[in-house]
Amino acid sequence: MAMSISPITRGAALMFLAVFLCPPRPAAAQATRAPNGALLVNPGAGELGSLVNAAIAQLPTAGGEVDLPPGAYSFSTPILITDRTVILRCGASATSNVTVHGTTRLKFTGSTSGAVLTLTGPGTTGSQIIGCMLGNSGRASLGILIDHGANSVLLDNVVLDDVNVPFSVAGIQIGSHATWPVDVMLRRVVVRRAGPVGLKIMHVAAHAVIIDSRIFENSLHNVEVGGTGGGEQAISVHFYGSTIESFPGLSSFVIYQGESVSFDGGYCEQGEAAASGQQEYCFDIPSNAVFARNISITHTTMRSVVGTPSRAAVHSGFSGSQLNLGDNHMAGYANSGYLVENDGAQKIFAYGNDLQFSGAQLVTGSAGLRNVVHLGNTAAGVLIPSYLGR
């Protein structure tokens, strides 16, 4: 006689066999230990911003490294570095110590009133962001914010591009109102069409150094130094070997509050004046500047391109500004073009500059040659008579 098995017993047996023979797969690890000792984030384990923040939280209080593998990833949670020293490295390999810059593309799709990536707090001293490409199709005021206490921070081979929705304030901001970091370096950084301002150095103590970087085609200014309010001063800002390029009718590099600002060995390209009589400049100290002391532009090519050429490369509209202009090359401006438009300055010292075209002159503007000294400058290879001021 055949044994009869109840449906309940049969179901229990099948369930036992399914669990025993096909156990559930373990959840994918959010991060694994890479050969270099870093935590290598697994983007397939969840929402990337949350995974990065979780990996940072796993680091010891002294800090450590979090790596992201090559690939294109969307994320909606802002990344926060607030209480420990973190090296966030993009393009890292799971099998070697090799990092390939520019192979990790991060696209923010969320919404925040702040920054997509924030470094702030005294515990973050020495943090680094390396090799990351950051884009945006969400809503955020800033791409990257380096704020109070984030001292000795480095952005290295970081690119802000692929910004379908521009950040509402700036691509990168250093410091904020009445708070500041110390000793910030940007090296081989690119900021293109990231927002109204590409790099906003609102408030920095000691110094910010920008090396071999390119900041271009941002919708208002490529670089702003300081602001017009209290607690918005930049004590020391220095650019070396960097490029800035502006849209038509817009000044590229604007100084509102700078204690010591230099731009050396670089290139500035101005878009042509957008309309007849409109003026923009490579470097502008506007009339509403608060202070602009020891501003040096040296060994730099300044070029006006296409259309109606701009009239002057540098503008001083603030009576307290102190300008040093040395060994620069100026090309493509309207004939006759001017190195500097002086609408007020405490001091302008121009030496060894080469104005490529005939008819070029050094100074124009409402203040003319007042408080100006110039020595050893040429226009189309012809020495311009020196002027020792009055």
C-alpha positions as CSV (number, residue, x, y, z in Angstrom):
1,M,0.0,0.0,0.0
2,A,1.5,3.3,-1.1
3,M,2.4,5.8,1.8
4,S,0.3,8.9,1.7
5,I,2.2,12.2,2.4
6,S,0.2,15.2,3.4
7,P,0.6,18.5,1.4
8,I,1.9,20.2,4.6
9,T,4.6,17.6,5.1
10,R,5.6,17.7,1.4
11,G,5.9,21.5,1.5
12,A,8.1,21.4,4.6
13,A,10.3,18.8,3.0
14,L,10.7,20.9,-0.2
15,M,11.5,24.0,1.9
16,F,14.2,22.1,3.9
17,L,15.8,20.9,0.6
18,A,15.8,24.4,-0.9
19,V,17.5,25.9,2.2
20,F,20.0,23.0,2.5
21,L,20.9,22.6,-1.1
22,C,20.6,26.3,-2.2
23,P,21.5,28.5,0.8
24,P,20.9,32.3,0.4
25,R,23.7,34.2,-1.1
26,P,25.5,36.5,1.3
27,A,25.1,40.2,0.7
28,A,27.8,41.8,-1.4
29,A,30.5,43.4,0.7
30,Q,30.2,47.1,0.8
31,A,34.0,47.5,0.9
32,T,37.0,45.2,0.8
33,R,40.6,45.7,1.8
34,A,42.7,46.6,-1.2
35,P,46.4,45.6,-1.7
36,N,47.5,49.0,-0.5
37,G,45.5,48.7,2.7
38,A,42.7,51.0,1.6
39,L,39.0,50.2,1.8
40,L,37.9,49.6,-1.8
41,V,34.2,50.5,-2.2
42,N,32.0,48.1,-4.1
43,P,29.6,50.3,-6.1
44,G,27.3,47.4,-6.7
45,A,26.5,47.0,-3.1
46,G,24.2,50.0,-2.8
47,E,23.9,53.8,-3.3
48,L,27.4,55.1,-3.9
49,G,27.4,58.2,-1.7
50,S,26.1,56.2,1.3
51,L,28.7,53.5,0.6
52,V,31.5,56.0,0.6
53,N,30.3,57.6,3.8
54,A,30.0,54.2,5.4
55,A,33.6,53.3,4.4
56,I,34.9,56.6,5.8
57,A,33.1,55.8,9.1
58,Q,34.9,52.4,9.2
59,L,38.3,54.0,9.1
60,P,40.2,54.4,12.4
61,T,39.8,57.8,14.1
62,A,43.3,58.7,12.8
63,G,42.0,58.2,9.2
64,G,42.9,56.2,6.2
65,E,42.2,55.6,2.5
66,V,38.9,54.9,0.7
67,D,39.2,53.9,-3.0
68,L,36.7,53.8,-5.8
69,P,37.3,51.6,-8.8
70,P,37.1,52.8,-12.4
71,G,33.6,53.2,-13.9
72,A,30.7,55.7,-14.2
73,Y,28.5,55.9,-11.2
74,S,25.4,58.0,-10.2
75,F,24.8,58.9,-6.6
76,S,22.3,61.0,-4.7
77,T,23.8,61.2,-1.1
78,P,26.4,64.0,-0.6
79,I,29.8,62.7,0.6
80,L,31.1,64.1,3.9
81,I,34.6,64.1,5.3
82,T,34.2,65.8,8.7
83,D,36.1,64.1,11.5
84,R,39.2,62.2,10.3
85,T,42.0,62.4,7.7
86,V,40.7,60.7,4.5
87,I,42.4,60.0,1.2
88,L,39.6,59.5,-1.3
89,R,41.2,58.0,-4.4
90,C,39.4,57.4,-7.7
91,G,40.5,54.9,-10.4
92,A,42.0,52.5,-7.9
93,S,42.6,48.9,-8.9
94,A,41.4,45.9,-6.9
95,T,44.5,43.9,-7.7
96,S,47.4,46.3,-7.7
97,N,48.5,49.6,-6.3
98,V,48.1,51.4,-9.7
99,T,45.7,54.3,-9.9
100,V,44.5,55.5,-13.3
101,H,43.3,59.1,-13.0
102,G,40.1,60.2,-14.9
103,T,38.6,56.7,-15.1
104,T,36.1,57.1,-12.3
105,R,33.2,59.4,-13.2
106,L,30.8,60.4,-10.4
107,K,27.5,62.0,-11.4
108,F,25.4,63.6,-8.6
109,T,21.7,63.1,-9.1
110,G,20.3,64.1,-5.7
111,S,19.3,67.4,-4.1
112,T,21.1,69.4,-1.4
113,S,21.4,73.0,-0.3
114,G,25.1,72.5,0.3
115,A,28.0,70.8,-1.5
116,V,28.2,67.4,-3.2
117,L,31.5,66.7,-1.4
118,T,32.4,68.5,1.8
119,L,35.7,68.6,3.8
120,T,35.3,70.4,7.1
121,G,36.4,70.1,10.7
122,P,39.8,70.1,12.4
123,G,40.1,66.3,12.3
124,T,40.2,66.3,8.5
125,T,43.7,67.9,8.3
126,G,45.8,66.3,5.6
127,S,42.9,64.9,3.6
128,Q,43.2,64.4,-0.2
129,I,40.9,63.9,-3.1
130,I,42.7,62.2,-6.0
131,G,41.8,61.4,-9.6
132,C,38.0,61.9,-9.3
133,M,35.7,63.3,-12.1
134,L,32.6,64.9,-10.7
135,G,29.5,65.8,-12.7
136,N,26.0,66.9,-11.8
137,S,22.5,66.4,-13.0
138,G,20.9,67.1,-9.6
139,R,20.6,70.2,-7.5
140,A,23.4,71.5,-5.3
141,S,25.0,74.9,-4.5
142,L,28.6,73.6,-4.7
143,G,30.5,70.8,-6.2
144,I,33.3,70.7,-3.6
145,L,33.5,72.7,-0.3
146,I,36.8,72.9,1.7
147,D,35.8,74.7,4.9
148,H,36.9,75.5,8.4
149,G,39.5,73.2,9.9
150,A,40.2,71.3,6.7
151,N,43.8,72.3,6.7
152,S,46.6,71.0,4.5
153,V,44.1,69.6,2.1
154,L,45.0,68.5,-1.5
155,L,42.8,68.2,-4.6
156,D,44.9,66.3,-7.2
157,N,43.8,65.5,-10.7
158,V,40.2,66.3,-9.9
159,V,37.9,67.3,-12.8
160,L,34.6,69.1,-12.6
161,D,33.0,68.6,-16.0
162,D,29.9,66.9,-17.4
163,V,27.9,69.3,-15.3
164,N,24.5,69.1,-17.0
165,V,23.0,71.2,-14.3
166,P,25.4,73.9,-13.1
167,F,26.0,74.3,-9.4
168,S,24.1,77.4,-8.2
169,V,27.1,79.0,-6.5
170,A,30.5,77.6,-7.6
171,G,32.2,74.4,-8.8
172,I,34.8,74.6,-5.9
173,Q,34.6,76.8,-2.9
174,I,37.4,77.3,-0.3
175,G,36.2,78.8,3.0
176,S,32.8,80.4,3.7
177,H,31.6,83.4,5.5
178,A,33.8,84.0,8.7
179,T,35.2,80.4,8.5
180,W,38.4,79.3,6.8
181,P,40.8,76.5,6.1
182,V,44.6,76.9,6.1
183,D,47.1,75.6,3.5
184,V,44.9,74.3,0.6
185,M,46.5,73.0,-2.6
186,L,44.8,72.3,-6.0
187,R,47.1,70.5,-8.4
188,R,46.1,69.6,-12.0
189,V,42.5,70.5,-11.3
190,V,40.0,71.2,-14.2
191,V,36.8,73.2,-13.6
192,R,34.7,73.7,-16.8
193,R,31.1,75.1,-17.0
194,A,30.5,74.2,-13.4
195,G,28.5,77.2,-12.3
196,P,28.5,81.0,-12.1
197,V,32.0,80.7,-10.6
198,G,34.5,78.0,-11.2
199,L,36.7,78.5,-8.2
200,K,35.5,80.7,-5.3
201,I,38.2,81.4,-2.8
202,M,36.0,83.1,-0.3
203,H,38.0,82.9,2.9
204,V,41.4,81.3,3.4
205,A,44.1,81.9,6.0
206,A,47.8,81.2,5.3
207,H,47.6,80.3,1.7
208,A,45.8,78.6,-1.2
209,V,48.1,77.3,-4.0
210,I,46.7,76.4,-7.4
211,I,49.2,74.6,-9.7
212,D,48.9,73.4,-13.4
213,S,45.2,73.8,-13.3
214,R,42.6,74.9,-15.9
215,I,39.5,76.9,-15.0
216,F,37.4,77.9,-17.9
217,E,34.0,78.8,-19.5
218,N,32.2,79.3,-16.2
219,S,29.1,81.5,-16.6
220,L,30.1,84.6,-14.6
221,H,33.8,84.5,-13.4
222,N,36.3,81.7,-13.5
223,V,38.0,82.7,-10.3
224,E,36.8,84.9,-7.4
225,V,39.1,85.9,-4.6
226,G,37.4,87.0,-1.4
227,G,34.0,88.7,-1.3
228,T,32.5,92.1,-0.6
229,G,31.3,91.2,2.9
230,G,32.9,90.9,6.3
231,G,34.8,87.7,6.9
232,E,35.3,87.1,3.2
233,Q,39.0,87.7,2.8
234,A,41.8,85.7,1.2
235,I,45.1,86.2,3.0
236,S,47.4,84.5,0.5
237,V,46.5,83.0,-2.9
238,H,49.0,81.9,-5.5
239,F,48.5,80.4,-9.0
240,Y,51.4,78.8,-10.9
241,G,51.3,77.5,-14.5
242,S,47.5,77.6,-14.7
243,T,45.0,78.6,-17.4
244,I,41.8,80.7,-17.2
245,E,39.5,81.3,-20.2
246,S,36.3,83.3,-20.0
247,F,33.1,83.7,-22.0
248,P,32.5,86.9,-24.0
249,G,31.8,90.0,-22.0
250,L,32.9,88.5,-18.7
251,S,36.0,89.1,-16.6
252,S,37.9,86.0,-15.8
253,F,39.7,86.5,-12.5
254,V,38.1,88.9,-10.0
255,I,39.7,90.1,-6.7
256,Y,37.4,91.5,-4.0
257,Q,39.5,91.0,-0.9
258,G,43.0,89.7,-1.4
259,E,46.0,90.4,0.9
260,S,48.6,88.8,-1.3
261,V,47.5,87.3,-4.7
262,S,49.8,86.1,-7.5
263,F,49.4,84.6,-10.9
264,D,52.6,83.4,-12.4
265,G,53.6,81.5,-15.6
266,G,50.0,81.1,-16.7
267,Y,47.7,81.8,-19.6
268,C,44.5,84.0,-19.7
269,E,42.2,84.0,-22.7
270,Q,39.4,86.5,-22.8
271,G,36.3,86.1,-24.9
272,E,35.8,89.0,-27.2
273,A,33.7,91.9,-25.9
274,A,30.1,90.8,-26.4
275,A,28.9,94.2,-27.5
276,S,30.5,97.4,-28.7
277,G,31.8,99.4,-25.7
278,Q,31.4,96.5,-23.3
279,Q,34.6,95.7,-21.3
280,E,35.8,92.7,-19.6
281,Y,39.3,91.8,-18.4
282,C,41.6,88.9,-17.7
283,F,42.1,90.3,-14.2
284,D,39.7,92.7,-12.5
285,I,39.8,94.6,-9.2
286,P,36.4,96.2,-9.4
287,S,35.3,99.4,-7.7
288,N,33.5,97.5,-5.0
289,A,36.6,95.7,-3.9
290,V,37.4,95.9,-0.2
291,F,41.2,95.5,-0.3
292,A,43.7,94.3,-2.9
293,R,47.2,94.5,-1.6
294,N,50.3,93.1,-3.3
295,I,48.6,91.7,-6.4
296,S,51.3,90.3,-8.8
297,I,50.7,89.1,-12.4
298,T,53.9,87.8,-13.9
299,H,55.3,85.7,-16.8
300,T,51.8,85.3,-18.1
301,T,50.3,85.4,-21.6
302,M,47.0,87.5,-21.8
303,R,45.1,87.1,-25.0
304,S,41.8,88.5,-26.4
305,V,40.3,86.3,-29.1
306,V,37.8,86.7,-32.0
307,G,35.2,89.3,-32.7
308,T,35.4,92.7,-31.1
309,P,38.7,92.6,-29.1
310,S,38.9,93.7,-25.6
311,R,40.7,97.0,-24.8
312,A,42.6,96.1,-21.7
313,A,44.0,93.0,-20.0
314,V,43.9,94.2,-16.4
315,H,41.6,96.6,-14.6
316,S,42.0,98.5,-11.3
317,G,38.8,100.2,-10.2
318,F,39.7,100.3,-6.5
319,S,41.8,103.2,-5.1
320,G,43.6,101.1,-2.6
321,S,44.9,98.4,-5.0
322,Q,48.6,97.6,-5.3
323,L,49.5,96.0,-8.7
324,N,52.8,94.5,-9.9
325,L,52.8,93.5,-13.6
326,G,56.0,92.0,-14.9
327,D,57.3,90.1,-17.9
328,N,53.9,89.4,-19.3
329,H,53.0,88.9,-23.0
330,M,49.8,90.5,-24.3
331,A,48.3,89.7,-27.7
332,G,45.0,90.0,-29.7
333,Y,43.7,93.1,-28.1
334,A,42.1,96.1,-30.0
335,N,44.7,98.4,-31.6
336,S,45.6,100.4,-29.6
337,G,45.2,98.1,-26.7
338,Y,46.3,98.7,-23.1
339,L,47.9,96.5,-20.5
340,V,46.0,98.1,-17.6
341,E,42.9,100.3,-17.3
342,N,43.5,102.5,-14.3
343,D,40.4,103.8,-12.7
344,G,42.1,104.2,-9.3
345,A,45.1,102.5,-7.7
346,Q,47.4,103.1,-4.8
347,K,50.3,101.7,-6.9
348,I,50.8,100.1,-10.3
349,F,54.3,99.0,-11.2
350,A,54.7,97.6,-14.8
351,Y,58.1,96.3,-16.0
352,G,59.4,94.1,-18.8
353,N,55.9,93.6,-20.4
354,D,55.7,92.8,-24.2
355,L,52.6,94.2,-26.0
356,Q,52.7,92.3,-29.3
357,F,51.0,94.9,-31.5
358,S,52.0,98.4,-32.7
359,G,50.1,101.3,-31.2
360,A,49.7,99.5,-27.9
361,Q,50.0,101.5,-24.8
362,L,50.4,100.6,-21.2
363,V,47.8,102.6,-19.3
364,T,44.3,104.0,-19.9
365,G,41.4,104.8,-17.6
366,S,40.1,107.7,-15.6
367,A,43.2,107.9,-13.3
368,G,45.6,107.7,-16.2
369,L,49.2,107.5,-15.1
370,R,48.5,108.6,-11.5
371,N,50.5,106.3,-9.1
372,V,52.0,104.4,-12.1
373,V,55.6,103.5,-12.6
374,H,56.7,101.6,-15.8
375,L,60.1,100.5,-17.0
376,G,61.4,98.4,-19.9
377,N,58.2,97.6,-21.6
378,T,57.8,97.1,-25.4
379,A,55.1,97.4,-28.0
380,A,55.7,95.4,-31.2
381,G,59.4,95.2,-30.3
382,V,59.7,99.0,-29.8
383,L,60.7,100.2,-26.3
384,I,58.0,102.2,-24.6
385,P,59.6,105.2,-22.9
386,S,59.8,104.6,-19.1
387,Y,57.7,106.6,-16.7
388,L,58.7,107.1,-13.1
389,G,55.4,108.4,-11.8
390,R,54.2,111.7,-10.4
